[in-house]
Amino acid sequence: MKICLLIKDFAVGKKFLPDGRPTKSGAEIHGENHAVELIKLGHQVTIMTKKRFFSTKAREKLENGIDLVRLHPPIRWLEIFFRLLTTHNDFDAFYIIGTPKFSVWAIIFARFLSKKPVTLALTGKAEIFSAKNGWRNKILSTCTNYIATTREIRDGFIKNGGISPEKISILPHGIDTKKFPQSNEKIRRKLKISHGIDPNCKVLLFCARIVPDKGVDTLQKTWKILHKTFPAAILFVVGGGLTNLLDELRALSAEMDDSIKIIGEIDAPAEFYRLADVYIFPSRHEGLPTSLLEAMSCGLPAVTSDIGGCEDVISNDVTGFRVNSEDFAAFADKISILFTDDERRRRFGENSARLIRETCDFSIVMPKLAEILAR
């Protein structure tokens, strides 16, 4: 099957913005991963995206097998329509991640000219559109199939987009669980020692972008409570983000016996998932958070915000706990329970690793995605 994957951005150039945030969004990462995994299944994938920089090529073949086409401003709508009529007129299916404006012209081409299936996938609540609001949204509501990564997004498709439930599939974006193997107490102790930490101390992990929406303020308030009860415990903060927030965390660590270890942005966080005892995720808004899936794959029990996405994988007293995103005292209370209850922590971790392998591994997700795209 020849697949055209349309996505708003496909980051190139510098890895970080001037304020410290990573440039590549979760949607872009999912798009690249899906393209690579579909290619492994024998499909051909062309990604069409915006051309943002003069220096980037308009067309190139990437090492991972992706055919990349960058559409020129300000005539992206015209270029994509012309390409689909001429140089790229043999696609079997169209796959849209998010709601890039230029994608509506691919929908028009596919639905009314080539009669090919179009699947629209949303990975975040903020992307949910109203079919009554503007002509582009009306066209977005005419796709053949829809994918929601969470139940909350599925409900938004129905309520706001006016999409028929039978057109919607709930499908996680998936991860490669082989890159996030399940940990155990022996591995944790060994990794703690390798980082110069007492193997008997408890470690809390926060792995996400360091931005306000991820609940960094809740994290700080939670740690102030935990440090009083568990003065030997360590908080690892893994991820790139706003420089001012990272500085706040460093200052807080200095006030609290250097108990916060700021790691920054890294490409392979699995070591920290496997080292930690509990994962904290106080985000205020999410789709299906990749870092949470990765942590769970490594057998790390989690205390998360009670929001869409988290509720799809964190069942209270089964794989972790969900609490109000602003309730730092509740976060501290649930983390304290897990710090002190070794058996519950072990059980949650095993349940988490099993759930992610059975529902979110690429080997499970990608054949289902290919089947949806071909409908």
N, C-alpha and C positions, 0 to 999 in steps of 0.2 A: 504494500500500500504506500502510495506517495502522499505525504502529509505536509500541509502548510500550517506552521505554527506561528501565530501572530501574538506579539507581546509588545508592550509600550516601550520598554528599554531593554538593552542588552549591554551592560556596563563594559566600558573599555577605558583605558587611560589610568589615571591615578586611583589607588585603592581607597584613599580617604579624602573626605571633604576638608576644607580649611578648618572647620570647627571640631574635627576629630571623628566624625561619623563615617562608617564604611560606606562606599558608594553603591555596592550591589545589594539590591533588595531581595527579600525572600521570594517574591514572585519570579524574579529573574533566575534565581538559583533553581527553583522548581522547574522553570521552563527549560533550562539547560539540562537538568537531570532527566526530565521526561524525554527530551529529544535523544539524548544518549542512550537511554534505556530502550526506547522504541527502535532505534537503529540496531541495538543488540538483538532485538526480536526479528530483525530482517526487513524492517520498514525503511523508507527513505524520508528524511525530514529536512525541510527548508524553513528556517526561521526568518520572518520578516519583522523588522523593527525600525525605530527611528534612527536617522543619521544625525547625530548631535554635534560631531566635530568635523571640521574641514579635513583634518589629517587622516581620518579613518576611511577605509576602503568601502566602496559602495557594494561590492560583491566579493566574497572570499569563501574558500573551503577550509573549515577548521580541522585541526588534527583529529578531533573526536568524531569526524564524519559529518558534521553539521554543515549544510549549505546555508550561508548567512547572507541575507539581502538587507541593506540599509536604505531606507526610503528618504529621499531628499525633501527638506522643507523649502518652500511652503506648499509644495504641490504633492504631498504624500498621497492624498486621495486619488489624484489623477495618475500618479506613477503606479500605485498598486493595481488600479483598474487596468491600466495599459499592460502591465506585466502579465496579469492573469489572462488577458486576451491574446498575448503573443508569446513571450519567452517562458512563461510559467502557466501554460494552459492545460496541463495534464495532471493536476492534483486529483487524488481520489477522495480526500477528506480535508476539512479545515478544522483547526483546533485553536481557539482563542483563549488566552489566559488574561483575565482582567477585562477592562473595557477601553482599550485604546481607540481613539476617535477614528483612525483610518480603517479599523477593522470592519466598520459598517459597510464599506465598499466591497470588501471580500464577501460579506454576508449577502449583499445584493447580487454579486456575481454568482456565488454558489447556489443560492436559493432560486434565482429567477432565470439565470442563463445556463449554467452548467448542470444544475439539478444534482449537486453533490451535498453530502451531509456536512453540517456545521455544528460543532460542539463548543459551547461557551462555559468556561470554568472560572469560578470566583473563589479566591483564597482568603478573602477578608470581608468582614461585615461592612466596611466603609464603601465597598464596591457595589453593593446592592443598589439596583436602579429601579426607578418607577417608570413603567411603560407609558404612563400618562404625561410624563414630563419631557417633552422635546421629541423631535423626529428621530434622532439617533437612538434614543431609548426604545422607541417603537420598533425600530429595525432590530435592535438587540433582542427584543422579545419574540422574534420570528425564527430563531435558530431551531435546528432539528433536535438537539439534545443539550442538556445542561448538567454540569457537575458542580456539586456543592461539597466542600471539604468538611463541613460541619452541619449539624442539624439546624443550627441557628441560621446559616446561610440558606439552607433548603427552605426554611419557613419564610425567609425574606424574598426568595424567588417567587414563592406562591402569593404572598400577601402584597408585595410592592410591584413585582414584575408581572403579575398576572399569568405566571407560567403554570401550565397543567402539571399536576404532581407526577403523572406517568412519564413526563419528559425528563424528570430530574433524577439523577443518581447521586447518592452520597458516597464519595470516594476520597479517602485521604490522599494527600500528595505523595506520601511514601518516603521511606529512607532505605538506605542499604544497611541492614542490621549487622552485616558481617564487619562493617567498619566500627560498630558499637557493640562489642561482645559483652556478655553478662559478666559482671564482677562477682567477687565473693570476699569473705573476710580476710583470707590469706593474701589476696591480691591487694586489697585496700591497705593492709598493714605494710606491705612491701612498698607500695607507692608513697605512702605517707613518709616512710623512712627515707626514700629517695629524695623527698622534698625537704628533708630536715625537720620533720614533724614527729612528735611523740606518737607512736602507733596506737596508743590507747586514747588519744584525744579525739573528740568528735569534730567532724568537718561539715560545714554547711556550704553549699555551692549555689552561686547565682551565675548563670551563663546566658547572656542576652545583650542586646545593645544597651549602652548606658545613656538612656534618654528618659525624659519624664514619664512617657506613657508606659514604660516598663516597670514603673513603681519603685524607682530608685529611692525615693523619699521614704516609702513604706519599708524598704529593705533596711535603711539606716535606723529607723525607729525600732524595728524588730530586733536588730542586732544589739542595740543598747540594752534591751531587756534581757536577751539571751546571755550577753557577756557577764552580766551580774550573777546569773545562775550557773553558767558554765565558763568560768574565767579562763580555762585552758583551751576552750574550743577555738577553732579557726574558721573564718569566712573567706572563701576564695571567690573573687569576682573576675569572671572571664568574659571578655568582649570589648569591642571598641565603641567609642561614643563621644559624647560631648566633653570637651576638655575640662570645663568648669565643674561638671559633676564628678569626674574622675578625681579632680583636686579635692573636692569635698570628701570623698571617700578616703583619700590619703590622710587628710587632716583628722577625720574621725578615727582612723586607725591609730594615729599618733597619740590621740587622747585615750585610747583603749588598749594599751599594752601591745601595740603593733599586731593586733589580732586579725586584721584584714589584709589579705594578700591580693594585690592588684596585678593581674596577669596581662590584661589587654587583649587585643584581637589576635587570635591564632587560627590556623587552618584546620588543625586536628585536635578538637577538645576532648576526645574520648578518654584520654588519660585522667582528666579531672573528673569526668563522670564516674569513672571506675575507682577513683581515690576517695570521693566524698561519701558521707553517710546519709545525708538528706539533701534534697534539691528544693530550693525556694523559687517560686515564680509568681510575683505579685503584680503582674501586668494588668493594665486597665482595659485594654482592647486587644483582641486577638482573632485570628482565624484559627487554624490548627497549628500551634507553635512547634516548629521543627525542633528547637532545642529541648522541649519537653519530651518529644518522641525519642530523641537521641538518649536523653537521660534515662527514660524508662527502659529503653532497649538494653542499657547497661545495668539494669536491675536496681536503679536508684529510686527509692520512694520519694514522693513529691508532696509539698504543700503549696497549693496554687490558689489564684483568685477564682472565685465562683463566677466565671464568665464563659461565653460561647467558645467552643474549641477545647478548653480545659475540661468542660463537663462531658465531652465526648469520650475522654480517655481516663479521667480521674474519677473513680467511684469512691465515695467516702467509706473509709475503713476497709477498702479492698485493695486499691492501688495507691492510696494516699488520702489527703484531705483537701477539701475546697472551703475557702472562707471568703468573706467580703474583702474586696481588693484594698479597701482603706483601713481595715481593722488589723493594725499591726500587733495589737495584744493577742488577737486570735491566732495570727501567724506564729507568734512566739510560743503560745500555749501548745499548738499542734506539733511544732518542731521539738519542743521540750519532751512531749510524749514519745516521739520517735527516737530522740537522743537517748532516752532512758529505757525504752522497751525493745531489747534486742530481737526478740522473737517476732514482734509485730513488724519491725523494720525489715527483717529478713523475708517475712511473708509478703509484705507489700511489694518488695523488690522482685520477688519471683513472679508474683501475679502480673506486675508491670511488664517484665521482660517477655512473658508468655503472650500477653495481649498484643504487644507491638509486633512480635514475630508472626502472629496469626492473622493480623489485620492490616499492618502498615508496611511490611517489607515489600521491596520492589518486585520480588518474585510473585507476590500476591496481587499487588496493585496494577502493575503494567499490563498483564494480559486482559484485565478487566477494562482498563483504559482503552486499549486497542479495539476491544469489542464494541465499546460505546462509540468510538470515533467512526467505526465502519457502518453503524446503523443507518 
